[in-house]
Amino acid sequence: MDILRMLEQLGDLVEKPRSFGPITWGLNKEEIAMQIAKVRASLPNELKAAVVTVRESDRIVETAKEDATMTLESARRESERIVEEAKKEAERILEQTRIQQERMVNESEVLKLAKAQAEEIRNAADRDAVQMRRGAEKYALDVLGQLEGVVGKVMTTIEGGRREMERPAPEQAVVPARERVRA
């Protein structure tokens, strides 16, 4: 509920009186405008500041959401790119291993050695692919952690604003006009 916005809407109603044919009815514009001005002036500055804070917090949260979406999408694309590169590298290594094996088919000792080497290369490629995937996942987790920190700061700001709004205003002593003149 935005009190300031409602006061503006009330002011708009005063500016645009209702009419039906030749009959126009409305309210005393000057008096209503005066009352609205008094209500605005009597609103505590904390309320006005809180409204600004809430609007700013909403903007920050929206920006953080957009940043999170872009960051997650970027991390996902980067992860997919790394995994794809690892697959291509593994395929290249496997193809090299197959070519080596074909050269050594006629020699059994050489064939055994080639098989062992191919298996070792395949295992190394699998390990590299797993490491690259873990790296991409760690990167995504780091980005999400940073985003969580930003959102946490925004939530802290919002909670501070709420507490400020919920804190009762200190009562001020009303000093009669005659005493103010003497002082």
C-alpha positions as CSV (number, residue, x, y, z in Angstrom):
1,M,0.0,0.0,0.0
2,D,1.7,3.2,-1.2
3,I,0.2,6.1,0.8
4,L,1.9,8.7,-1.4
5,R,0.5,7.2,-4.6
6,M,-3.0,7.1,-3.1
7,L,-2.7,10.7,-2.1
8,E,-1.7,11.6,-5.7
9,Q,-4.8,9.6,-7.0
10,L,-7.0,11.5,-4.6
11,G,-5.6,14.7,-5.8
12,D,-6.3,13.6,-9.4
13,L,-9.9,13.0,-8.5
14,V,-10.2,16.5,-7.2
15,E,-8.8,17.9,-10.4
16,K,-11.3,16.0,-12.6
17,P,-14.8,16.5,-11.2
18,R,-17.6,14.2,-12.3
19,S,-20.4,15.4,-14.6
20,F,-23.6,14.1,-16.0
21,G,-25.0,16.1,-18.8
22,P,-25.3,19.7,-17.7
23,I,-25.0,18.8,-14.0
24,T,-21.5,18.8,-12.5
25,W,-20.8,17.8,-9.0
26,G,-17.6,17.6,-7.1
27,L,-15.9,18.6,-3.9
28,N,-14.4,21.8,-2.6
29,K,-11.1,21.5,-4.5
30,E,-9.1,23.9,-2.4
31,E,-10.1,22.3,0.9
32,I,-9.4,18.8,-0.3
33,A,-6.0,19.9,-1.8
34,M,-5.2,21.6,1.5
35,Q,-6.1,18.4,3.4
36,I,-3.9,16.3,1.1
37,A,-1.0,18.6,1.5
38,K,-1.5,18.4,5.3
39,V,-1.5,14.6,5.2
40,R,1.6,14.6,3.1
41,A,3.4,17.1,5.4
42,S,2.4,15.1,8.5
43,L,3.9,11.8,7.1
44,P,7.1,11.0,8.9
45,N,10.3,11.4,6.9
46,E,11.1,7.8,7.8
47,L,7.9,6.7,5.9
48,K,9.0,8.7,2.9
49,A,12.5,7.3,3.1
50,A,11.1,3.8,3.5
51,V,9.1,4.1,0.4
52,V,12.2,5.2,-1.5
53,T,14.1,2.3,0.1
54,V,11.5,-0.2,-0.8
55,R,11.4,1.0,-4.4
56,E,15.2,0.9,-4.6
57,S,15.2,-2.5,-3.0
58,D,12.7,-3.7,-5.6
59,R,14.9,-2.3,-8.3
60,I,18.0,-4.0,-6.8
61,V,16.3,-7.3,-6.5
62,E,15.1,-7.1,-10.1
63,T,18.6,-6.3,-11.2
64,A,20.0,-9.1,-9.1
65,K,17.5,-11.5,-10.7
66,E,18.5,-10.4,-14.2
67,D,22.2,-10.7,-13.3
68,A,21.6,-14.2,-11.8
69,T,19.8,-15.3,-14.9
70,M,22.5,-14.0,-17.2
71,T,25.3,-15.5,-15.0
72,L,23.6,-18.9,-14.8
73,E,23.1,-18.9,-18.5
74,S,26.7,-17.9,-19.1
75,A,27.9,-20.6,-16.7
76,R,25.7,-23.2,-18.4
77,R,27.1,-22.2,-21.8
78,E,30.7,-22.2,-20.5
79,S,30.1,-25.6,-18.9
80,E,28.7,-27.1,-22.1
81,R,31.5,-25.6,-24.1
82,I,34.1,-27.2,-21.8
83,V,32.4,-30.6,-21.8
84,E,32.2,-30.4,-25.6
85,E,35.9,-29.6,-25.9
86,A,36.7,-32.5,-23.6
87,K,34.6,-34.8,-25.7
88,K,36.3,-33.7,-28.9
89,E,39.7,-34.1,-27.3
90,A,38.8,-37.5,-26.1
91,E,37.6,-38.5,-29.6
92,R,40.8,-37.1,-31.1
93,I,42.9,-39.1,-28.7
94,L,40.8,-42.2,-29.3
95,E,41.2,-41.8,-33.1
96,Q,44.9,-41.5,-32.7
97,T,44.9,-44.6,-30.6
98,R,43.0,-46.6,-33.2
99,I,45.4,-45.5,-35.9
100,Q,48.3,-46.6,-33.7
101,Q,46.6,-49.9,-33.1
102,E,46.1,-50.6,-36.8
103,R,49.8,-50.1,-37.4
104,M,50.8,-52.6,-34.8
105,V,48.2,-55.3,-35.5
106,N,50.8,-57.7,-37.0
107,E,53.1,-57.7,-34.0
108,S,51.7,-59.2,-30.8
109,E,54.1,-57.6,-28.3
110,V,53.7,-54.3,-30.0
111,L,49.9,-54.8,-30.1
112,K,49.8,-55.5,-26.3
113,L,51.8,-52.3,-25.8
114,A,49.5,-50.3,-28.0
115,K,46.4,-51.6,-26.2
116,A,47.9,-50.7,-22.9
117,Q,48.8,-47.2,-24.2
118,A,45.4,-46.7,-25.7
119,E,43.7,-47.7,-22.5
120,E,46.0,-45.3,-20.6
121,I,45.2,-42.5,-23.0
122,R,41.5,-43.2,-22.8
123,N,41.7,-43.2,-19.0
124,A,43.6,-39.9,-19.1
125,A,41.0,-38.4,-21.4
126,D,38.2,-39.6,-19.1
127,R,40.0,-38.0,-16.1
128,D,40.5,-34.8,-18.0
129,A,36.8,-34.7,-19.0
130,V,35.8,-35.3,-15.4
131,Q,38.2,-32.6,-14.2
132,M,36.9,-30.1,-16.8
133,R,33.3,-30.8,-15.8
134,R,34.1,-30.4,-12.1
135,G,35.9,-27.1,-12.9
136,A,32.8,-25.9,-14.8
137,E,30.6,-26.9,-11.9
138,K,32.9,-25.2,-9.4
139,Y,32.7,-22.0,-11.5
140,A,28.9,-22.1,-11.6
141,L,28.9,-22.7,-7.8
142,D,31.2,-19.7,-7.3
143,V,29.0,-17.5,-9.4
144,L,25.9,-18.6,-7.5
145,G,27.7,-18.0,-4.2
146,Q,28.5,-14.4,-5.3
147,L,24.9,-13.9,-6.4
148,E,23.7,-15.3,-3.0
149,G,25.9,-12.6,-1.3
150,V,24.4,-9.8,-3.4
151,V,20.8,-11.1,-2.8
152,G,21.7,-11.4,1.0
153,K,22.8,-7.8,1.1
154,V,19.5,-6.8,-0.7
155,M,17.5,-8.8,1.8
156,T,19.4,-7.2,4.7
157,T,18.5,-3.8,3.3
158,I,14.9,-4.8,3.0
159,E,14.8,-6.2,6.5
160,G,16.4,-3.0,7.9
161,G,13.8,-0.9,6.1
162,R,11.0,-3.1,7.5
163,R,12.3,-2.8,11.0
164,E,12.6,0.9,10.6
165,M,9.0,1.0,9.4
166,E,7.8,-1.2,12.3
167,R,9.6,0.8,15.0
168,P,7.1,3.1,16.8
169,A,7.7,6.8,16.3
170,P,8.8,8.6,19.5
171,E,6.1,10.8,20.9
172,Q,7.0,14.5,20.8
173,A,5.7,16.8,23.5
174,V,3.4,19.5,22.2
175,V,4.5,22.9,23.4
176,P,1.7,25.5,23.6
177,A,2.3,28.6,21.4
178,R,2.6,30.9,24.4
179,E,5.4,28.9,25.9
180,R,7.3,28.9,22.6
181,V,7.1,32.7,22.5
182,R,8.6,33.0,26.0
183,A,11.5,30.6,25.3
